[in-house]
Structure formats: C-alpha cells, structure tokens
Amino acid sequence: MIHLPASVRVYLATSPCDMRRGFDGLHALVTGTMQLDAFGGHLFVFANRRRDRVKILYWDRDGFAVWAKRLEQGTYAMPFSEDSEARREITAGELGALLSGIDLGAAQRRKRYERKGAEAA
C-alpha cells in the first residue's frame, strides 16, 4: 500500500512513453504534453507500449526523483486512450492497485460521499 499525503495528486499519462527518457525527458512530457507543473510535488506515471515498465517522476524538495519498475512477467493494466486526453488523474489507492496488477477499468468503485464544489462554501 502506498501512503501519500492527501495534497499529493497522481497523474497518469494516457499514451505510451519511451522508457529511455530520463529526468529531463519526463519533465518535458509533464510540462509539454500533460500541461502540468512538475514542481508541485505530485506524481506523474508513465508506461511503455508493452505495458511491462513504469516510471514515476516527482519533485522531491530539492530535485527530481524517478521511480522505475520492470516486470519480469505480465503487464500493467494501463488505461491508454486514443482520444485527445493527455492525462488522467487517479488516486493514490488506484495507483497502488495498478502497480499490484489490478485492472482499474474492470474494478468497480462503491458509492462514497463527494463534496460538490458549489456546496463547499
């Protein structure tokens, strides 16, 4: 289980990434393709076309850090899409499930309370 502060968001790239990319290449994808600020302390998740490798880029107070994993067998159920959506926001729990091999598309979310934006005031 991954324990992250509630303020940390997780963004998933919805298209495959070249896993040869390092810090600068992944940072360019975050700012250029995903249109997000990479210095916010959030997690940015990338996978390759075969879906057997994952890299997570994040800003760690004084520099970028990259977490990487290569599966020896099997694949991740990455929800790649062909539409114009460059990113998808997921929860830390969904990231943990994704890294554990659970298909988020087949998983069913139970109803929970969700505070509406207009009612929040």
Protein Blocks (a to p, Z undefined) as FASTA:
>chain_A
ZZddfklccdddfbdcdfkbcfklmmmmmmmmnopafknopacddddfkopaccddddeh
jaccddddddfbdcddddcdfbfbfbdcddfklmmmmmnopafklpccdddddddfklmZ
Z
